[in-house]
């Protein structure tokens, strides 16, 4: 019980410190640097990914959250609707295990290249630990749109502020 309370307290503290729980955070997203726009908590809106048949699939039933803190830390979690739902993707990098993706670390923004690089310090998929995952970003209609910078990966994911 104490452990659960500790985790809840930590999550509330992170959200408060990042400004994600304040009404001002949505206003900030329209101005300032890309890093300032990233800061806060985002919920998964939709995902487009290429299936094994080569066709792009628009997915809206995945659940997830991504958090960027002012001091340069991030975490992401994505869950498929059920553990028995196979991921219809043939990505060269395995990001999820059993229908769940989770990692955390630090991040850097390159505003000229429009990229954010996640420096993975911990992950459900241990092979990702120590890796740098570079994502191309853009902001559109209140959404944070991320896609892989790798030419062999074909996916796009949209996040909306909590």
N, CA and C atoms as an extended XYZ file, in Angstrom:
486
Properties=species:S:1:pos:R:3:atomname:S:1:resname:S:1:resid:I:1 pbc="F F F"
N         0.822       -1.184        0.000 N   UNK     1
C         0.000        0.000        0.000 CA  UNK     1
C         0.873        1.258        0.000 C   UNK     1
N         1.934        1.254        0.840 N   UNK     2
C         2.832        2.409        0.870 CA  UNK     2
C         3.525        2.596       -0.466 C   UNK     2
N         3.890        1.485       -1.132 N   UNK     3
C         4.552        1.568       -2.427 CA  UNK     3
C         3.623        2.186       -3.457 C   UNK     3
N         2.361        1.765       -3.479 N   UNK     4
C         1.389        2.321       -4.419 CA  UNK     4
C         1.224        3.816       -4.182 C   UNK     4
N         1.079        4.215       -2.926 N   UNK     5
C         0.947        5.629       -2.597 CA  UNK     5
C         2.181        6.401       -3.060 C   UNK     5
N         3.351        5.815       -2.873 N   UNK     6
C         4.593        6.462       -3.299 CA  UNK     6
C         4.620        6.706       -4.797 C   UNK     6
N         4.182        5.731       -5.579 N   UNK     7
C         4.146        5.874       -7.036 CA  UNK     7
C         3.142        6.943       -7.453 C   UNK     7
N         1.986        6.962       -6.806 N   UNK     8
C         0.974        7.973       -7.127 CA  UNK     8
C         1.511        9.363       -6.800 C   UNK     8
N         2.129        9.505       -5.640 N   UNK     9
C         2.699       10.786       -5.242 CA  UNK     9
C         3.779       11.230       -6.231 C   UNK     9
N         4.626       10.306       -6.669 N   UNK    10
C         5.679       10.638       -7.633 CA  UNK    10
C         5.078       11.090       -8.960 C   UNK    10
N         4.039       10.404       -9.434 N   UNK    11
C         3.402       10.769      -10.702 CA  UNK    11
C         2.766       12.150      -10.621 C   UNK    11
N         2.074       12.430       -9.526 N   UNK    12
C         1.450       13.744       -9.345 CA  UNK    12
C         2.521       14.828       -9.287 C   UNK    12
N         3.626       14.556       -8.618 N   UNK    13
C         4.719       15.522       -8.522 CA  UNK    13
C         5.290       15.824       -9.900 C   UNK    13
N         5.538       14.796      -10.711 N   UNK    14
C         6.075       14.997      -12.059 CA  UNK    14
C         5.115       15.832      -12.884 C   UNK    14
N         3.833       15.491      -12.855 N   UNK    15
C         2.856       16.241      -13.638 CA  UNK    15
C         2.768       17.689      -13.180 C   UNK    15
N         2.846       17.920      -11.888 N   UNK    16
C         2.786       19.278      -11.361 CA  UNK    16
C         4.023       20.074      -11.760 C   UNK    16
N         5.200       19.468      -11.620 N   UNK    17
C         6.443       20.166      -11.949 CA  UNK    17
C         6.562       20.473      -13.429 C   UNK    17
N         6.006       19.622      -14.280 N   UNK    18
C         6.095       19.852      -15.719 CA  UNK    18
C         5.040       20.813      -16.206 C   UNK    18
N         4.082       21.157      -15.353 N   UNK    19
C         3.031       22.068      -15.774 CA  UNK    19
C         1.930       21.381      -16.528 C   UNK    19
N         1.944       20.057      -16.564 N   UNK    20
C         0.958       19.323      -17.347 CA  UNK    20
C        -0.438       19.442      -16.775 C   UNK    20
N        -0.560       19.696      -15.486 N   UNK    21
C        -1.882       19.745      -14.891 CA  UNK    21
C        -2.472       21.146      -14.888 C   UNK    21
N        -1.710       22.145      -15.345 N   UNK    22
C        -2.232       23.500      -15.322 CA  UNK    22
C        -2.851       23.876      -16.653 C   UNK    22
N        -3.886       24.732      -16.645 N   UNK    23
C        -4.507       25.161      -17.885 CA  UNK    23
C        -3.533       25.919      -18.770 C   UNK    23
N        -2.481       26.514      -18.192 N   UNK    24
C        -1.526       27.272      -18.974 CA  UNK    24
C        -0.717       26.392      -19.911 C   UNK    24
N        -0.569       25.097      -19.611 N   UNK    25
C         0.288       24.238      -20.425 CA  UNK    25
C        -0.211       24.150      -21.850 C   UNK    25
N        -1.518       24.161      -22.068 N   UNK    26
C        -2.060       24.121      -23.424 CA  UNK    26
C        -1.754       25.423      -24.150 C   UNK    26
N        -1.795       26.562      -23.425 N   UNK    27
C        -1.488       27.839      -24.037 CA  UNK    27
C        -0.024       27.911      -24.438 C   UNK    27
N         0.875       27.375      -23.619 N   UNK    28
C         2.306       27.399      -23.893 CA  UNK    28
C         2.646       26.644      -25.164 C   UNK    28
N         1.825       25.674      -25.534 N   UNK    29
C         2.161       24.818      -26.665 CA  UNK    29
C         2.168       25.572      -27.984 C   UNK    29
N         1.600       26.789      -28.022 N   UNK    30
C         1.542       27.530      -29.271 CA  UNK    30
C         2.723       28.477      -29.464 C   UNK    30
N         3.519       28.699      -28.418 N   UNK    31
C         4.624       29.637      -28.516 CA  UNK    31
C         5.872       29.025      -27.906 C   UNK    31
N         7.009       29.676      -28.177 N   UNK    32
C         8.247       29.245      -27.544 CA  UNK    32
C         9.008       28.212      -28.348 C   UNK    32
N        10.088       27.744      -27.731 N   UNK    33
C        10.956       26.768      -28.385 CA  UNK    33
C        10.264       25.409      -28.475 C   UNK    33
N        10.806       24.563      -29.312 N   UNK    34
C        10.256       23.205      -29.442 CA  UNK    34
C        10.339       22.475      -28.111 C   UNK    34
N        11.435       22.656      -27.370 N   UNK    35
C        11.551       21.981      -26.078 CA  UNK    35
C        10.448       22.452      -25.141 C   UNK    35
N        10.166       23.751      -25.121 N   UNK    36
C         9.084       24.271      -24.280 CA  UNK    36
C         7.744       23.673      -24.689 C   UNK    36
N         7.539       23.509      -25.980 N   UNK    37
C         6.275       22.938      -26.466 CA  UNK    37
C         6.133       21.468      -26.079 C   UNK    37
N         7.259       20.747      -26.007 N   UNK    38
C         7.229       19.322      -25.650 CA  UNK    38
C         6.890       19.095      -24.183 C   UNK    38
N         7.327       19.999      -23.315 N   UNK    39
C         7.227       19.789      -21.871 CA  UNK    39
C         5.788       19.566      -21.436 C   UNK    39
N         5.598       18.473      -20.691 N   UNK    40
C         4.287       18.145      -20.154 CA  UNK    40
C         3.931       16.697      -20.420 C   UNK    40
N         2.686       16.382      -20.128 N   UNK    41
C         2.182       15.014      -20.301 CA  UNK    41
C         1.230       14.976      -21.492 C   UNK    41
N         1.386       13.940      -22.310 N   UNK    42
C         0.602       13.775      -23.529 CA  UNK    42
C        -0.041       12.395      -23.524 C   UNK    42
N        -1.226       12.297      -24.078 N   UNK    43
C        -1.916       11.006      -24.210 CA  UNK    43
C        -1.931       10.621      -25.687 C   UNK    43
N        -1.856        9.326      -25.950 N   UNK    44
C        -1.849        8.808      -27.315 CA  UNK    44
C        -3.179        9.099      -27.996 C   UNK    44
N        -3.140        9.750      -29.150 N   UNK    45
C        -4.348       10.068      -29.918 CA  UNK    45
C        -4.580        9.025      -31.007 C   UNK    45
N        -3.558        8.752      -31.804 N   UNK    46
C        -3.648        7.755      -32.872 CA  UNK    46
C        -2.244        7.367      -33.324 C   UNK    46
N        -2.205        6.274      -34.065 N   UNK    47
C        -0.932        5.765      -34.582 CA  UNK    47
C        -1.166        5.236      -35.986 C   UNK    47
N        -0.248        5.533      -36.890 N   UNK    48
C        -0.246        4.941      -38.225 CA  UNK    48
C         1.000        4.073      -38.308 C   UNK    48
N         0.831        2.816      -38.681 N   UNK    49
C         2.004        1.950      -38.843 CA  UNK    49
C         1.793        1.031      -40.031 C   UNK    49
N         2.909        0.657      -40.632 N   UNK    50
C         2.870       -0.201      -41.804 CA  UNK    50
C         2.739       -1.650      -41.368 C   UNK    50
N         1.741       -2.328      -41.929 N   UNK    51
C         1.540       -3.740      -41.641 CA  UNK    51
C         2.459       -4.608      -42.475 C   UNK    51
N         2.431       -5.894      -42.219 N   UNK    52
C         3.282       -6.825      -42.965 CA  UNK    52
C         2.903       -6.872      -44.437 C   UNK    52
N         1.674       -6.439      -44.759 N   UNK    53
C         1.241       -6.402      -46.156 CA  UNK    53
C         1.693       -5.129      -46.868 C   UNK    53
N         2.397       -4.243      -46.160 N   UNK    54
C         2.888       -3.009      -46.751 CA  UNK    54
C         1.905       -1.853      -46.674 C   UNK    54
N         0.687       -2.126      -46.283 N   UNK    55
C        -0.342       -1.092      -46.186 CA  UNK    55
C        -0.235       -0.359      -44.853 C   UNK    55
N        -0.477        0.950      -44.887 N   UNK    56
C        -0.504        1.738      -43.655 CA  UNK    56
C        -1.845        1.534      -42.969 C   UNK    56
N        -1.801        1.357      -41.660 N   UNK    57
C        -3.010        1.154      -40.868 CA  UNK    57
C        -3.134        2.291      -39.862 C   UNK    57
N        -4.333        2.890      -39.788 N   UNK    58
C        -4.621        3.960      -38.830 CA  UNK    58
C        -5.213        3.310      -37.588 C   UNK    58
N        -4.545        3.462      -36.449 N   UNK    59
C        -4.926        2.760      -35.224 CA  UNK    59
C        -5.325        3.781      -34.165 C   UNK    59
N        -6.495        3.583      -33.578 N   UNK    60
C        -6.963        4.513      -32.547 CA  UNK    60
C        -7.242        3.823      -31.215 C   UNK    60
N        -7.089        2.488      -31.155 N   UNK    61
C        -7.436        1.782      -29.913 CA  UNK    61
C        -6.245        1.477      -29.008 C   UNK    61
N        -5.052        1.912      -29.373 N   UNK    62
C        -3.912        1.779      -28.466 CA  UNK    62
C        -4.029        2.857      -27.396 C   UNK    62
N        -3.526        2.581      -26.214 N   UNK    63
C        -3.516        3.543      -25.111 CA  UNK    63
C        -2.069        3.881      -24.796 C   UNK    63
N        -1.822        5.120      -24.373 N   UNK    64
C        -0.455        5.450      -24.032 CA  UNK    64
C        -0.293        6.844      -23.485 C   UNK    64
N         0.892        7.084      -22.960 N   UNK    65
C         1.249        8.392      -22.430 CA  UNK    65
C         2.740        8.627      -22.646 C   UNK    65
N         3.083        9.873      -22.878 N   UNK    66
C         4.489       10.273      -22.963 CA  UNK    66
C         4.632       11.551      -22.140 C   UNK    66
N         5.721       11.644      -21.388 N   UNK    67
C         5.962       12.797      -20.518 CA  UNK    67
C         7.365       13.328      -20.802 C   UNK    67
N         7.453       14.645      -21.005 N   UNK    68
C         8.734       15.338      -21.135 CA  UNK    68
C         8.832       16.338      -19.990 C   UNK    68
N         9.929       16.290      -19.227 N   UNK    69
C        10.101       17.226      -18.117 CA  UNK    69
C        11.012       18.378      -18.536 C   UNK    69
N        10.894       19.461      -17.825 N   UNK    70
C        11.681       20.664      -18.107 CA  UNK    70
C        13.181       20.394      -17.972 C   UNK    70
N        13.560       19.488      -17.060 N   UNK    71
C        14.987       19.228      -16.830 CA  UNK    71
C        15.570       18.165      -17.761 C   UNK    71
N        14.845       17.799      -18.828 N   UNK    72
C        15.413       16.934      -19.857 CA  UNK    72
C        15.186       15.451      -19.697 C   UNK    72
N        14.178       15.051      -18.940 N   UNK    73
C        13.862       13.632      -18.790 CA  UNK    73
C        12.545       13.310      -19.476 C   UNK    73
N        12.382       12.057      -19.851 N   UNK    74
C        11.164       11.636      -20.534 CA  UNK    74
C        10.824       10.205      -20.158 C   UNK    74
N         9.565        9.851      -20.391 N   UNK    75
C         9.138        8.456      -20.266 CA  UNK    75
C         7.967        8.247      -21.205 C   UNK    75
N         7.833        7.023      -21.691 N   UNK    76
C         6.730        6.691      -22.597 CA  UNK    76
C         6.219        5.300      -22.263 C   UNK    76
N         4.903        5.138      -22.377 N   UNK    77
C         4.264        3.834      -22.214 CA  UNK    77
C         3.140        3.732      -23.239 C   UNK    77
N         3.079        2.607      -23.927 N   UNK    78
C         2.018        2.345      -24.904 CA  UNK    78
C         1.529        0.926      -24.690 C   UNK    78
N         0.207        0.757      -24.714 N   UNK    79
C        -0.391       -0.562      -24.509 CA  UNK    79
C        -1.366       -0.872      -25.639 C   UNK    79
N        -1.214       -2.068      -26.216 N   UNK    80
C        -2.190       -2.554      -27.178 CA  UNK    80
C        -3.433       -2.989      -26.419 C   UNK    80
N        -4.584       -3.094      -27.101 N   UNK    81
C        -5.833       -3.414      -26.406 CA  UNK    81
C        -5.816       -4.725      -25.634 C   UNK    81
N        -5.108       -5.736      -26.111 N   UNK    82
C        -5.032       -6.996      -25.373 CA  UNK    82
C        -3.686       -7.645      -25.629 C   UNK    82
N        -3.236       -8.455      -24.682 N   UNK    83
C        -1.914       -9.073      -24.811 CA  UNK    83
C        -1.865      -10.105      -25.924 C   UNK    83
N        -3.021      -10.648      -26.310 N   UNK    84
C        -3.002      -11.648      -27.368 CA  UNK    84
C        -3.125      -11.016      -28.753 C   UNK    84
N        -3.252       -9.682      -28.811 N   UNK    85
C        -3.339       -9.010      -30.107 CA  UNK    85
C        -1.933       -8.861      -30.672 C   UNK    85
N        -1.584       -9.637      -31.707 N   UNK    86
C        -0.235       -9.523      -32.261 CA  UNK    86
C        -0.059       -8.176      -32.948 C   UNK    86
N         1.117       -7.639      -32.831 N   UNK    87
C         1.405       -6.375      -33.490 CA  UNK    87
C         1.673       -6.678      -34.952 C   UNK    87
N         0.866       -6.121      -35.827 N   UNK    88
C         0.955       -6.403      -37.255 CA  UNK    88
C         2.017       -5.511      -37.890 C   UNK    88
N         3.231       -5.603      -37.376 N   UNK    89
C         4.305       -4.743      -37.841 CA  UNK    89
C         5.566       -5.574      -38.021 C   UNK    89
N         6.368       -5.171      -38.985 N   UNK    90
C         7.635       -5.852      -39.212 CA  UNK    90
C         8.768       -4.840      -39.065 C   UNK    90
N         8.840       -4.189      -37.894 N   UNK    91
C         9.886       -3.197      -37.652 CA  UNK    91
C        11.217       -3.890      -37.382 C   UNK    91
N        12.317       -3.275      -37.836 N   UNK    92
C        13.634       -3.840      -37.562 CA  UNK    92
C        14.021       -3.740      -36.090 C   UNK    92
N        13.401       -2.816      -35.353 N   UNK    93
C        13.674       -2.651      -33.926 CA  UNK    93
C        12.442       -3.089      -33.162 C   UNK    93
N        12.639       -3.939      -32.162 N   UNK    94
C        11.515       -4.380      -31.335 CA  UNK    94
C        11.380       -3.414      -30.166 C   UNK    94
N        10.219       -2.752      -30.097 N   UNK    95
C         9.975       -1.775      -29.042 CA  UNK    95
C         9.075       -2.313      -27.945 C   UNK    95
N         8.262       -3.325      -28.247 N   UNK    96
C         7.285       -3.780      -27.260 CA  UNK    96
C         7.491       -5.244      -26.907 C   UNK    96
N         6.910       -5.617      -25.787 N   UNK    97
C         6.937       -7.003      -25.321 CA  UNK    97
C         5.539       -7.325      -24.810 C   UNK    97
N         4.926       -8.347      -25.376 N   UNK    98
C         3.596       -8.745      -24.940 CA  UNK    98
C         2.554       -7.663      -25.131 C   UNK    98
N         2.735       -6.838      -26.163 N   UNK    99
C         1.765       -5.782      -26.422 CA  UNK    99
C         1.944       -4.542      -25.568 C   UNK    99
N         3.093       -4.420      -24.888 N   UNK   100
C         3.336       -3.262      -24.027 CA  UNK   100
C         4.710       -2.686      -24.329 C   UNK   100
N         4.772       -1.375      -24.474 N   UNK   101
C         6.033       -0.677      -24.721 CA  UNK   101
C         6.255        0.324      -23.597 C   UNK   101
N         7.426        0.330      -23.009 N   UNK   102
C         7.733        1.281      -21.943 CA  UNK   102
C         9.238        1.514      -21.886 C   UNK   102
N         9.610        2.781      -21.875 N   UNK   103
C        11.005        3.128      -21.628 CA  UNK   103
C        11.087        4.540      -21.059 C   UNK   103
N        12.247        4.858      -20.484 N   UNK   104
C        12.473        6.188      -19.927 CA  UNK   104
C        13.930        6.558      -20.115 C   UNK   104
N        14.213        7.846      -19.948 N   UNK   105
C        15.584        8.320      -20.049 CA  UNK   105
C        15.617        9.827      -20.146 C   UNK   105
N        16.638       10.327      -20.806 N   UNK   106
C        16.753       11.762      -21.030 CA  UNK   106
C        16.453       12.032      -22.503 C   UNK   106
N        16.341       13.314      -22.842 N   UNK   107
C        16.073       13.652      -24.237 CA  UNK   107
C        16.779       14.945      -24.621 C   UNK   107
N        17.023       15.086      -25.921 N   UNK   108
C        17.614       16.294      -26.492 CA  UNK   108
C        16.800       16.694      -27.704 C   UNK   108
N        16.630       18.003      -27.902 N   UNK   109
C        15.888       18.526      -29.043 CA  UNK   109
C        16.864       19.203      -29.997 C   UNK   109
N        16.765       18.894      -31.284 N   UNK   110
C        17.514       19.587      -32.332 CA  UNK   110
C        16.477       20.343      -33.159 C   UNK   110
N        16.353       21.642      -32.899 N   UNK   111
C        15.309       22.429      -33.560 CA  UNK   111
C        15.566       22.598      -35.054 C   UNK   111
N        16.828       22.626      -35.477 N   UNK   112
C        17.122       22.771      -36.902 CA  UNK   112
C        16.682       21.530      -37.682 C   UNK   112
N        16.919       20.357      -37.121 N   UNK   113
C        16.558       19.099      -37.795 CA  UNK   113
C        15.131       18.657      -37.471 C   UNK   113
N        14.473       19.357      -36.540 N   UNK   114
C        13.123       18.981      -36.072 CA  UNK   114
C        13.120       17.556      -35.528 C   UNK   114
N        14.122       17.261      -34.684 N   UNK   115
C        14.193       15.930      -34.078 CA  UNK   115
C        14.280       16.038      -32.561 C   UNK   115
N        13.777       15.001      -31.910 N   UNK   116
C        13.962       14.817      -30.477 CA  UNK   116
C        14.573       13.429      -30.324 C   UNK   116
N        15.669       13.346      -29.593 N   UNK   117
C        16.346       12.067      -29.394 CA  UNK   117
C        16.122       11.606      -27.968 C   UNK   117
N        15.567       10.415      -27.839 N   UNK   118
C        15.350        9.788      -26.533 CA  UNK   118
C        16.577        8.938      -26.223 C   UNK   118
N        17.275        9.237      -25.140 N   UNK   119
C        18.434        8.461      -24.697 CA  UNK   119
C        17.906        7.454      -23.668 C   UNK   119
N        17.732        6.213      -24.084 N   UNK   120
C        17.057        5.204      -23.260 CA  UNK   120
C        17.964        4.750      -22.119 C   UNK   120
N        17.475        4.932      -20.886 N   UNK   121
C        18.206        4.507      -19.692 CA  UNK   121
C        17.592        3.262      -19.070 C   UNK   121
N        16.310        3.040      -19.314 N   UNK   122
C        15.622        1.856      -18.816 CA  UNK   122
C        14.473        1.518      -19.743 C   UNK   122
N        14.211        0.212      -19.936 N   UNK   123
C        13.182       -0.196      -20.884 CA  UNK   123
C        12.669       -1.589      -20.564 C   UNK   123
N        11.403       -1.814      -20.866 N   UNK   124
C        10.831       -3.153      -20.774 CA  UNK   124
C        11.596       -4.099      -21.701 C   UNK   124
N        11.927       -3.622      -22.902 N   UNK   125
C        12.755       -4.382      -23.846 CA  UNK   125
C        14.206       -3.995      -23.566 C   UNK   125
N        14.908       -4.870      -22.887 N   UNK   126
C        16.256       -4.544      -22.396 CA  UNK   126
C        17.250       -4.214      -23.505 C   UNK   126
N        17.026       -4.708      -24.705 N   UNK   127
C        17.934       -4.415      -25.813 CA  UNK   127
C        17.940       -2.931      -26.173 C   UNK   127
N        16.928       -2.175      -25.740 N   UNK   128
C        16.873       -0.741      -26.034 CA  UNK   128
C        17.706        0.100      -25.064 C   UNK   128
N        18.059       -0.470      -23.901 N   UNK   129
C        18.817        0.279      -22.893 CA  UNK   129
C        20.159        0.708      -23.490 C   UNK   129
N        20.457        1.998      -23.363 N   UNK   130
C        21.692        2.549      -23.910 CA  UNK   130
C        21.563        3.039      -25.338 C   UNK   130
N        20.432        2.812      -25.965 N   UNK   131
C        20.220        3.239      -27.358 CA  UNK   131
C        19.711        4.674      -27.399 C   UNK   131
N        19.960        5.332      -28.516 N   UNK   132
C        19.395        6.643      -28.807 CA  UNK   132
C        18.321        6.457      -29.865 C   UNK   132
N        17.106        6.862      -29.551 N   UNK   133
C        15.978        6.733      -30.472 CA  UNK   133
C        15.604        8.133      -30.949 C   UNK   133
N        15.945        8.438      -32.188 N   UNK   134
C        15.681        9.768      -32.734 CA  UNK   134
C        14.340        9.777      -33.438 C   UNK   134
N        13.534       10.777      -33.097 N   UNK   135
C        12.193       10.937      -33.655 CA  UNK   135
C        12.098       12.300      -34.337 C   UNK   135
N        11.483       12.323      -35.501 N   UNK   136
C        11.175       13.579      -36.174 CA  UNK   136
C         9.886       14.093      -35.551 C   UNK   136
N         9.856       15.368      -35.168 N   UNK   137
C         8.655       15.908      -34.529 CA  UNK   137
C         8.061       17.045      -35.354 C   UNK   137
N         6.770       17.258      -35.147 N   UNK   138
C         6.096       18.462      -35.623 CA  UNK   138
C         4.878       18.675      -34.743 C   UNK   138
N         4.410       19.891      -34.707 N   UNK   139
C         3.216       20.232      -33.953 CA  UNK   139
C         2.147       20.631      -34.959 C   UNK   139
N         0.953       20.062      -34.819 N   UNK   140
C        -0.127       20.331      -35.767 CA  UNK   140
C        -1.472       20.248      -35.056 C   UNK   140
N        -2.249       21.304      -35.124 N   UNK   141
C        -3.599       21.333      -34.549 CA  UNK   141
C        -3.630       20.847      -33.100 C   UNK   141
N        -2.675       21.296      -32.299 N   UNK   142
C        -2.636       20.920      -30.892 CA  UNK   142
C        -2.064       19.542      -30.620 C   UNK   142
N        -1.605       18.852      -31.654 N   UNK   143
C        -1.026       17.515      -31.501 CA  UNK   143
C         0.493       17.579      -31.616 C   UNK   143
N         1.154       16.679      -30.919 N   UNK   144
C         2.579       16.418      -31.099 CA  UNK   144
C         2.652       15.182      -31.983 C   UNK   144
N         3.231       15.320      -33.167 N   UNK   145
C         3.350       14.209      -34.112 CA  UNK   145
C         4.807       13.752      -34.115 C   UNK   145
N         5.035       12.472      -33.820 N   UNK   146
C         6.377       11.888      -33.844 CA  UNK   146
C         6.422       10.772      -34.870 C   UNK   146
N         7.552       10.660      -35.559 N   UNK   147
C         7.778        9.505      -36.433 CA  UNK   147
C         9.244        9.138      -36.360 C   UNK   147
N         9.541        7.921      -36.716 N   UNK   148
C        10.920        7.455      -36.659 CA  UNK   148
C        11.762        8.195      -37.688 C   UNK   148
N        13.018        8.423      -37.352 N   UNK   149
C        13.948        9.026      -38.308 CA  UNK   149
C        14.623        7.952      -39.159 C   UNK   149
N        14.354        6.700      -38.841 N   UNK   150
C        14.978        5.587      -39.571 CA  UNK   150
C        14.225        5.345      -40.883 C   UNK   150
N        14.942        5.227      -41.996 N   UNK   151
C        14.269        4.992      -43.276 CA  UNK   151
C        13.622        3.609      -43.378 C   UNK   151
N        14.022        2.675      -42.517 N   UNK   152
C        13.449        1.323      -42.578 CA  UNK   152
C        12.271        1.143      -41.621 C   UNK   152
N        11.838        2.206      -40.958 N   UNK   153
C        10.668        2.143      -40.081 CA  UNK   153
C         9.598        3.081      -40.620 C   UNK   153
N         8.378        2.597      -40.670 N   UNK   154
C         7.287        3.378      -41.252 CA  UNK   154
C         6.135        3.460      -40.263 C   UNK   154
N         6.221        4.426      -39.368 N   UNK   155
C         5.147        4.664      -38.411 CA  UNK   155
C         5.122        6.133      -38.025 C   UNK   155
N         3.956        6.579      -37.650 N   UNK   156
C         3.740        7.937      -37.156 CA  UNK   156
C         2.812        7.829      -35.965 C   UNK   156
N         3.071        8.612      -34.925 N   UNK   157
C         2.239        8.555      -33.727 CA  UNK   157
C         1.889        9.982      -33.305 C   UNK   157
N         0.632       10.185      -32.939 N   UNK   158
C         0.154       11.511      -32.538 CA  UNK   158
C        -0.218       11.503      -31.063 C   UNK   158
N         0.195       12.551      -30.387 N   UNK   159
C        -0.069       12.719      -28.957 CA  UNK   159
C        -0.836       14.014      -28.753 C   UNK   159
N        -1.804       14.001      -27.818 N   UNK   160
C        -2.528       15.217      -27.448 CA  UNK   160
C        -2.306       15.476      -25.968 C   UNK   160
N        -2.308       16.746      -25.588 N   UNK   161
C        -2.077       17.087      -24.180 CA  UNK   161
C        -3.204       16.578      -23.304 C   UNK   161
N        -2.840       16.171      -22.088 N   UNK   162
C        -3.853       15.804      -21.091 CA  UNK   162
C        -4.587       17.058      -20.676 C   UNK   162
